[in-house]
Amino acid sequence: MKLLLFLFIPFVSTLPVAAQIVLVEDKEQLFTTGEIQRIDSMLQQFHQRTGYYVLLSTDSADINAKSYHNSLFELYFPDSSSTNFVLMLLMNRKHSNINIRFSKNLMSDLSERDLIEMLNAGLPSFQQRKRAEGATLILQKAMEYLERRTPIKN
């Protein structure tokens, strides 16, 4: 019996730990590896603290298309009955487009004015071609808003 337990312990220690969802997807390669890690770390800490998901995605595809953000949402949350609070910052360099999308359960809480305020937080940085800084400022504003406006789910 002791031998069986001795063999079982090393096996258990090699089991994979639950995978962490990557919250930054940079298909357009707008950011350096360090910038991606820094932004993802900020978003991971926010998620761990609040339970909310804030995502950043860059893509050369049409980020304004409903099918695009629906497919992105389904990629992260395949369960169609998901009640997760999700806010996505979508960026497209090809069309000079920045967009914010969010889950239905935030729809009644976010106004157009709130979204414009979030985007305006990063616009001066984008105008100076400081993409990482601009994205970070928008994401920080979004996280501040989420913490103020919606009940934290535990």
Secondary structure, DSSP 8 states (H G I E B T S, - for coil): -HHHHHHHHHHHHTS--------EEETT--S-HHHHHHHHHHHHHHHHHHS-EEEEEE-SS-TTSHHHHHHHHHHH---TT----EEEEEEETTTTEEEEEE-GGGTTT--HHHHHHHHHHHHHHHHTT-HHHHHHHHHHHHHHHHHHHS----
